[in-house]
Amino acid sequence: MGAEAEGVVVVRALLCRYFLSLVWSTGEVLTVGSDIYPTTDSERAFQVVARVLSGLMYAYLLGAVCSIFTAMSRDRVLARLPVLPLAEAQQRFQRSLPRSTRAASRCYTCA
């Protein structure tokens, strides 16, 4: 066997090792266990893709449920807020205006 052939064999062995580590790590990180173990590279590739897609789908569903609960709690908080009387709201608004505008608005509302 020549030097090039040995290099190809080493590269294939490393790629196989890295691919097997990818299969193992996706199973561990996504906490997806399986009683069926893949034996060929194509089965392992399918398993990695299926695990990643299932993890993404789980994350999407969990996010959707959390956003529903967040919206429900926000609506409840807004519904419980007291409504300010009109006079108090006007006073707050007038205090936020500059003095010249405040005087003009008082004259306008009094007349």
TIKOL-977732 format. One line per field, with one value per atom (N, C-alpha, C, O): residue number from 0; residue in one letter; atom name; x, y, z. Coordinates in nm, 3 decimals. Each point is the difference from the previous one (the first is absolute). Layout:
<rs>
pagu: (NUM_...)
bafi: (a_...)
rokol: (CA_...)
x: (X_...)
y: (Y_...)
z: (Z_...)
</rs>
This chain:
<rs>
pagu: (0_0_0_0_1_1_1_1_2_2_2_2_3_3_3_3_4_4_4_4_5_5_5_5_6_6_6_6_7_7_7_7_8_8_8_8_9_9_9_9_10_10_10_10_11_11_11_11_12_12_12_12_13_13_13_13_14_14_14_14_15_15_15_15_16_16_16_16_17_17_17_17_18_18_18_18_19_19_19_19_20_20_20_20_21_21_21_21_22_22_22_22_23_23_23_23_24_24_24_24_25_25_25_25_26_26_26_26_27_27_27_27_28_28_28_28_29_29_29_29_30_30_30_30_31_31_31_31_32_32_32_32_33_33_33_33_34_34_34_34_35_35_35_35_36_36_36_36_37_37_37_37_38_38_38_38_39_39_39_39_40_40_40_40_41_41_41_41_42_42_42_42_43_43_43_43_44_44_44_44_45_45_45_45_46_46_46_46_47_47_47_47_48_48_48_48_49_49_49_49_50_50_50_50_51_51_51_51_52_52_52_52_53_53_53_53_54_54_54_54_55_55_55_55_56_56_56_56_57_57_57_57_58_58_58_58_59_59_59_59_60_60_60_60_61_61_61_61_62_62_62_62_63_63_63_63_64_64_64_64_65_65_65_65_66_66_66_66_67_67_67_67_68_68_68_68_69_69_69_69_70_70_70_70_71_71_71_71_72_72_72_72_73_73_73_73_74_74_74_74_75_75_75_75_76_76_76_76_77_77_77_77_78_78_78_78_79_79_79_79_80_80_80_80_81_81_81_81_82_82_82_82_83_83_83_83_84_84_84_84_85_85_85_85_86_86_86_86_87_87_87_87_88_88_88_88_89_89_89_89_90_90_90_90_91_91_91_91_92_92_92_92_93_93_93_93_94_94_94_94_95_95_95_95_96_96_96_96_97_97_97_97_98_98_98_98_99_99_99_99_100_100_100_100_101_101_101_101_102_102_102_102_103_103_103_103_104_104_104_104_105_105_105_105_106_106_106_106_107_107_107_107_108_108_108_108_109_109_109_109_110_110_110_110)
bafi: (m_m_m_m_g_g_g_g_a_a_a_a_e_e_e_e_a_a_a_a_e_e_e_e_g_g_g_g_v_v_v_v_v_v_v_v_v_v_v_v_v_v_v_v_r_r_r_r_a_a_a_a_l_l_l_l_l_l_l_l_c_c_c_c_r_r_r_r_y_y_y_y_f_f_f_f_l_l_l_l_s_s_s_s_l_l_l_l_v_v_v_v_w_w_w_w_s_s_s_s_t_t_t_t_g_g_g_g_e_e_e_e_v_v_v_v_l_l_l_l_t_t_t_t_v_v_v_v_g_g_g_g_s_s_s_s_d_d_d_d_i_i_i_i_y_y_y_y_p_p_p_p_t_t_t_t_t_t_t_t_d_d_d_d_s_s_s_s_e_e_e_e_r_r_r_r_a_a_a_a_f_f_f_f_q_q_q_q_v_v_v_v_v_v_v_v_a_a_a_a_r_r_r_r_v_v_v_v_l_l_l_l_s_s_s_s_g_g_g_g_l_l_l_l_m_m_m_m_y_y_y_y_a_a_a_a_y_y_y_y_l_l_l_l_l_l_l_l_g_g_g_g_a_a_a_a_v_v_v_v_c_c_c_c_s_s_s_s_i_i_i_i_f_f_f_f_t_t_t_t_a_a_a_a_m_m_m_m_s_s_s_s_r_r_r_r_d_d_d_d_r_r_r_r_v_v_v_v_l_l_l_l_a_a_a_a_r_r_r_r_l_l_l_l_p_p_p_p_v_v_v_v_l_l_l_l_p_p_p_p_l_l_l_l_a_a_a_a_e_e_e_e_a_a_a_a_q_q_q_q_q_q_q_q_r_r_r_r_f_f_f_f_q_q_q_q_r_r_r_r_s_s_s_s_l_l_l_l_p_p_p_p_r_r_r_r_s_s_s_s_t_t_t_t_r_r_r_r_a_a_a_a_a_a_a_a_s_s_s_s_r_r_r_r_c_c_c_c_y_y_y_y_t_t_t_t_c_c_c_c_a_a_a_a)
rokol: (N_CA_C_O_N_CA_C_O_N_CA_C_O_N_CA_C_O_N_CA_C_O_N_CA_C_O_N_CA_C_O_N_CA_C_O_N_CA_C_O_N_CA_C_O_N_CA_C_O_N_CA_C_O_N_CA_C_O_N_CA_C_O_N_CA_C_O_N_CA_C_O_N_CA_C_O_N_CA_C_O_N_CA_C_O_N_CA_C_O_N_CA_C_O_N_CA_C_O_N_CA_C_O_N_CA_C_O_N_CA_C_O_N_CA_C_O_N_CA_C_O_N_CA_C_O_N_CA_C_O_N_CA_C_O_N_CA_C_O_N_CA_C_O_N_CA_C_O_N_CA_C_O_N_CA_C_O_N_CA_C_O_N_CA_C_O_N_CA_C_O_N_CA_C_O_N_CA_C_O_N_CA_C_O_N_CA_C_O_N_CA_C_O_N_CA_C_O_N_CA_C_O_N_CA_C_O_N_CA_C_O_N_CA_C_O_N_CA_C_O_N_CA_C_O_N_CA_C_O_N_CA_C_O_N_CA_C_O_N_CA_C_O_N_CA_C_O_N_CA_C_O_N_CA_C_O_N_CA_C_O_N_CA_C_O_N_CA_C_O_N_CA_C_O_N_CA_C_O_N_CA_C_O_N_CA_C_O_N_CA_C_O_N_CA_C_O_N_CA_C_O_N_CA_C_O_N_CA_C_O_N_CA_C_O_N_CA_C_O_N_CA_C_O_N_CA_C_O_N_CA_C_O_N_CA_C_O_N_CA_C_O_N_CA_C_O_N_CA_C_O_N_CA_C_O_N_CA_C_O_N_CA_C_O_N_CA_C_O_N_CA_C_O_N_CA_C_O_N_CA_C_O_N_CA_C_O_N_CA_C_O_N_CA_C_O_N_CA_C_O_N_CA_C_O_N_CA_C_O_N_CA_C_O_N_CA_C_O_N_CA_C_O_N_CA_C_O_N_CA_C_O_N_CA_C_O_N_CA_C_O_N_CA_C_O_N_CA_C_O_N_CA_C_O_N_CA_C_O_N_CA_C_O_N_CA_C_O_N_CA_C_O_N_CA_C_O_N_CA_C_O_N_CA_C_O_N_CA_C_O_N_CA_C_O_N_CA_C_O)
x: (0.084_-0.084_0.089_0.099_-0.135_0.080_-0.032_-0.092_0.169_-0.018_-0.135_-0.065_0.022_-0.129_-0.114_-0.094_0.100_-0.105_-0.008_-0.109_0.223_0.000_-0.061_-0.072_0.100_-0.057_-0.151_-0.070_0.019_-0.144_-0.066_-0.107_0.171_-0.054_-0.004_-0.098_0.202_0.003_-0.109_-0.068_0.052_-0.103_-0.139_-0.084_0.060_-0.131_-0.025_-0.113_0.216_-0.015_-0.033_-0.084_0.150_-0.028_-0.142_-0.071_0.032_-0.136_-0.105_-0.102_0.128_-0.093_-0.007_-0.109_0.222_0.003_-0.075_-0.078_0.101_-0.071_-0.150_-0.080_0.043_-0.141_-0.066_-0.112_0.178_-0.054_-0.010_-0.094_0.189_-0.009_-0.115_-0.062_0.033_-0.115_-0.131_-0.091_0.083_-0.119_-0.018_-0.110_0.219_-0.008_-0.036_-0.084_0.148_-0.023_-0.141_-0.058_0.000_-0.138_-0.095_-0.097_0.124_-0.084_0.012_-0.100_0.220_0.022_-0.054_-0.066_0.094_-0.042_-0.152_-0.060_0.000_-0.145_-0.073_-0.123_0.194_-0.055_-0.103_-0.108_0.142_-0.087_0.064_0.107_-0.172_0.052_-0.066_-0.107_0.170_-0.056_0.041_0.113_-0.207_0.031_0.045_0.049_-0.065_0.042_0.129_0.003_0.101_0.130_0.032_-0.011_0.050_0.034_0.130_0.091_-0.085_0.121_0.076_0.122_-0.190_0.069_0.011_-0.067_0.150_0.019_-0.127_-0.030_-0.044_-0.123_-0.104_-0.074_0.066_-0.091_0.042_-0.085_0.213_0.050_-0.030_-0.039_0.057_-0.029_-0.148_-0.036_-0.049_-0.144_-0.033_-0.083_0.149_-0.026_0.041_-0.071_0.183_0.044_-0.099_-0.039_-0.003_-0.096_-0.133_-0.059_0.012_-0.127_0.009_-0.095_0.209_0.016_0.002_-0.062_0.133_0.008_-0.137_-0.041_-0.030_-0.133_-0.098_-0.082_0.089_-0.090_0.033_-0.090_0.218_0.038_-0.049_-0.048_0.059_-0.050_-0.152_-0.052_-0.018_-0.145_-0.041_-0.095_0.163_-0.030_0.024_-0.081_0.191_0.031_-0.105_-0.040_-0.005_-0.101_-0.132_-0.063_0.021_-0.125_0.008_-0.095_0.207_0.017_-0.003_-0.059_0.122_-0.003_-0.140_-0.038_-0.038_-0.137_-0.087_-0.079_0.092_-0.079_0.039_-0.087_0.216_0.045_-0.050_-0.037_0.035_-0.049_-0.151_-0.048_-0.025_-0.144_-0.021_-0.082_0.156_-0.014_0.044_-0.060_0.164_0.046_-0.106_-0.025_-0.036_-0.105_-0.121_-0.061_0.027_-0.114_0.027_-0.089_0.207_0.030_0.009_-0.040_0.091_0.008_-0.140_-0.025_-0.067_-0.137_-0.068_-0.077_0.104_-0.060_0.053_-0.075_0.204_0.058_-0.059_-0.035_0.023_-0.057_-0.147_-0.046_-0.027_-0.142_-0.018_-0.102_0.198_-0.011_0.051_-0.020_0.084_0.050_-0.117_-0.098_0.106_-0.110_-0.001_0.105_-0.223_-0.015_0.005_-0.076_0.166_0.013_-0.120_-0.048_0.001_-0.108_0.049_0.120_-0.211_0.035_0.074_0.095_-0.138_0.065_0.145_0.089_-0.064_0.137_0.087_0.116_-0.172_0.074_0.033_0.110_-0.205_0.027_0.109_0.085_-0.090_0.103_0.138_0.097_-0.087_0.129_0.049_0.119_-0.211_0.038_0.048_0.100_-0.172_0.038_0.133_0.076_-0.046_0.129_0.116_0.112_-0.138_0.108_0.026_0.100_-0.187_0.016_0.092_0.014_0.048_0.075_-0.094_-0.121_0.177_-0.082_-0.085_-0.117_0.174_-0.077_-0.119_-0.110_0.130_-0.110_-0.101_-0.120_0.168_-0.089_-0.093_-0.120_0.175_-0.082_-0.101_-0.116_0.158_-0.093_-0.110_-0.115_0.147_-0.104_-0.096_-0.118_0.163_-0.090_-0.098_-0.119_0.171_-0.088_-0.101_-0.115_0.158_-0.088_-0.109_-0.115_0.149_-0.101_-0.092_-0.113_0.161_-0.083_-0.101_-0.107_0.136_-0.086_-0.121_-0.082)
y: (-0.116_0.116_0.123_0.006_0.093_0.121_0.100_-0.020_0.126_0.103_0.071_0.035_-0.015_0.064_-0.087_0.051_-0.179_-0.092_-0.004_-0.004_0.004_0.001_0.129_-0.001_0.113_0.128_0.001_0.053_-0.113_-0.007_-0.086_0.034_-0.143_-0.088_0.073_-0.013_0.087_0.074_0.107_0.017_0.053_0.104_-0.062_0.054_-0.166_-0.066_-0.047_0.009_-0.059_-0.046_0.118_-0.013_0.127_0.117_0.053_0.036_-0.032_0.045_-0.092_0.047_-0.175_-0.097_0.022_-0.004_0.028_0.023_0.129_0.003_0.103_0.126_-0.013_0.059_-0.135_-0.021_-0.077_0.033_-0.136_-0.077_0.086_-0.015_0.105_0.090_0.098_0.038_0.003_0.086_-0.072_0.058_-0.185_-0.080_-0.010_0.017_-0.046_-0.015_0.133_0.004_0.105_0.129_0.052_0.059_-0.079_0.045_-0.078_0.055_-0.182_-0.079_0.045_0.003_0.033_0.044_0.140_0.025_0.067_0.138_0.013_0.072_-0.138_0.009_-0.098_-0.006_-0.071_-0.101_-0.088_-0.024_-0.023_-0.089_-0.138_-0.023_-0.067_-0.136_-0.086_0.034_-0.143_-0.087_-0.144_-0.027_-0.065_-0.142_-0.058_-0.113_0.191_-0.044_0.072_0.123_-0.198_0.060_-0.011_-0.108_0.219_-0.005_-0.076_0.002_-0.068_-0.078_0.054_-0.020_0.087_0.054_0.152_0.061_-0.002_0.145_0.074_0.105_-0.157_0.068_-0.004_0.097_-0.206_-0.006_0.097_0.063_-0.050_0.094_0.145_0.082_-0.052_0.134_0.032_0.110_-0.206_0.019_0.023_0.085_-0.159_0.014_0.138_0.060_-0.008_0.133_0.105_0.088_-0.097_0.097_-0.008_0.103_-0.224_-0.017_0.055_0.061_-0.081_0.052_0.152_0.063_-0.004_0.146_0.060_0.098_-0.156_0.051_-0.016_0.089_-0.200_-0.019_0.099_0.050_-0.021_0.100_0.139_0.074_-0.039_0.130_0.010_0.104_-0.211_0.000_0.014_0.072_-0.142_0.010_0.142_0.053_0.008_0.136_0.099_0.092_-0.110_0.088_-0.011_0.101_-0.225_-0.019_0.056_0.062_-0.083_0.055_0.152_0.062_0.000_0.144_0.053_0.105_-0.177_0.043_-0.005_0.091_-0.197_-0.012_0.110_0.059_-0.032_0.106_0.136_0.082_-0.055_0.130_0.014_0.110_-0.220_0.006_0.037_0.086_-0.153_0.032_0.142_0.067_-0.020_0.137_0.100_0.098_-0.122_0.091_-0.002_0.104_-0.220_-0.009_0.077_0.071_-0.083_0.070_0.151_0.078_-0.036_0.143_0.060_0.110_-0.183_0.049_0.011_0.094_-0.188_0.007_0.120_0.067_-0.041_0.115_0.129_0.089_-0.078_0.122_0.016_0.113_-0.222_0.009_0.045_0.061_-0.088_0.037_0.141_0.049_0.015_0.135_0.096_-0.004_0.091_0.094_0.106_0.040_0.004_0.105_0.133_0.023_0.064_0.130_0.088_0.000_0.073_0.096_0.102_0.026_0.030_0.092_0.123_0.046_0.009_0.121_-0.028_0.081_-0.196_-0.034_-0.022_0.040_-0.101_-0.020_0.133_0.018_0.077_0.132_0.074_0.066_-0.078_0.066_-0.057_0.075_-0.204_-0.063_0.045_0.027_-0.018_0.042_0.145_0.033_0.055_0.140_0.022_0.088_-0.169_0.012_-0.036_0.047_-0.130_-0.042_0.102_-0.011_0.109_0.101_0.113_0.021_0.052_0.120_0.107_-0.005_0.101_0.100_0.084_0.027_0.014_0.085_-0.077_0.055_-0.178_-0.081_-0.029_-0.005_-0.015_-0.027_0.120_-0.019_0.141_0.120_0.017_0.035_-0.061_0.014_-0.104_0.030_-0.149_-0.103_0.028_-0.033_0.094_0.036_0.108_-0.006_0.104_0.105_-0.057_0.043_-0.138_-0.058_-0.082_0.005_-0.080_-0.085_0.079_-0.041_0.154_0.082_0.084_0.031_0.005_0.091_-0.067_0.065)
z: (0.000_0.000_0.000_0.073_-0.155_-0.011_0.110_0.080_-0.078_0.103_-0.016_0.099_-0.227_-0.022_0.049_0.061_-0.086_0.043_0.152_0.057_0.009_0.147_0.053_0.100_-0.166_0.040_-0.014_0.085_-0.193_-0.022_0.107_0.050_-0.015_0.103_0.135_0.074_-0.044_0.126_0.003_0.101_-0.211_-0.007_0.013_0.071_-0.137_0.010_0.143_0.049_0.017_0.137_0.093_0.089_-0.112_0.082_-0.025_0.094_-0.222_-0.031_0.062_0.050_-0.054_0.060_0.150_0.059_0.004_0.145_0.035_0.096_-0.173_0.026_-0.025_0.071_-0.171_-0.029_0.113_0.040_0.011_0.112_0.125_0.079_-0.060_0.116_-0.015_0.099_-0.223_-0.026_0.033_0.059_-0.098_0.030_0.151_0.051_0.019_0.145_0.067_0.089_-0.132_0.067_-0.022_0.091_-0.209_-0.020_0.089_0.050_-0.031_0.090_0.144_0.072_-0.031_0.138_0.024_0.101_-0.190_0.019_-0.008_0.080_-0.173_-0.017_0.089_-0.003_0.082_0.092_-0.068_0.054_-0.170_-0.074_0.005_-0.058_0.126_0.006_-0.106_-0.052_0.020_-0.103_0.029_0.040_-0.060_0.013_-0.133_-0.006_-0.100_-0.132_-0.034_-0.006_-0.015_-0.029_-0.148_-0.058_-0.005_-0.142_-0.022_0.083_-0.197_-0.030_-0.119_-0.010_-0.081_-0.118_0.013_0.084_-0.167_0.003_-0.039_0.057_-0.153_-0.041_0.112_0.018_0.056_0.114_0.109_0.064_-0.042_0.100_-0.042_0.083_-0.212_-0.048_0.017_0.042_-0.074_0.018_0.146_0.033_0.056_0.142_0.050_0.080_-0.127_0.041_-0.047_0.076_-0.202_-0.054_0.074_0.033_-0.006_0.071_0.142_0.048_0.018_0.137_0.001_0.086_-0.180_-0.004_-0.033_0.062_-0.157_-0.034_0.116_0.024_0.046_0.113_0.112_0.066_-0.045_0.099_-0.037_0.086_-0.213_-0.046_0.014_0.041_-0.073_0.011_0.147_0.031_0.058_0.143_0.050_0.076_-0.118_0.044_-0.053_0.072_-0.195_-0.058_0.077_0.032_-0.003_0.072_0.141_0.048_0.018_0.135_-0.003_0.089_-0.187_-0.014_-0.027_0.051_-0.132_-0.031_0.125_0.025_0.052_0.123_0.100_0.064_-0.052_0.091_-0.044_0.084_-0.212_-0.048_0.024_0.025_-0.031_0.029_0.147_0.031_0.058_0.142_0.031_0.085_-0.151_0.021_-0.044_0.069_-0.183_-0.049_0.092_0.024_0.028_0.092_0.128_0.048_0.007_0.124_-0.024_0.087_-0.202_-0.031_-0.012_0.047_-0.112_-0.013_0.136_0.023_0.066_0.134_0.077_0.071_-0.083_0.070_-0.054_0.077_-0.208_-0.060_0.037_0.016_-0.002_0.035_0.144_0.033_0.054_0.141_0.031_0.111_-0.207_0.024_0.021_-0.075_0.175_0.021_-0.110_-0.051_0.017_-0.100_0.073_0.094_-0.137_0.065_-0.032_-0.113_0.211_-0.031_-0.102_-0.010_-0.062_-0.108_0.051_-0.063_0.176_0.052_0.037_-0.027_0.090_0.037_-0.124_-0.002_-0.099_-0.124_-0.066_-0.053_0.057_-0.058_0.078_-0.059_0.190_0.081_-0.029_-0.013_0.002_-0.032_-0.138_-0.019_-0.075_-0.134_0.001_-0.063_0.135_0.002_0.070_-0.038_0.141_0.068_-0.091_0.020_-0.118_-0.089_-0.112_-0.071_0.056_-0.106_0.047_0.120_-0.214_0.038_0.058_-0.024_0.100_0.069_-0.095_0.029_-0.140_-0.093_-0.056_-0.013_-0.021_-0.053_0.109_-0.026_0.147_0.112_0.025_0.022_-0.026_0.022_-0.112_0.025_-0.147_-0.113_0.007_-0.033_0.075_0.008_0.112_-0.012_0.124_0.108_-0.046_0.030_-0.104_-0.051_-0.099_-0.003_-0.076_-0.101_0.067_-0.044_0.148_0.065_0.091_0.025_0.026_0.090_-0.078_0.054_-0.176_-0.074_-0.056_-0.065)
</rs>
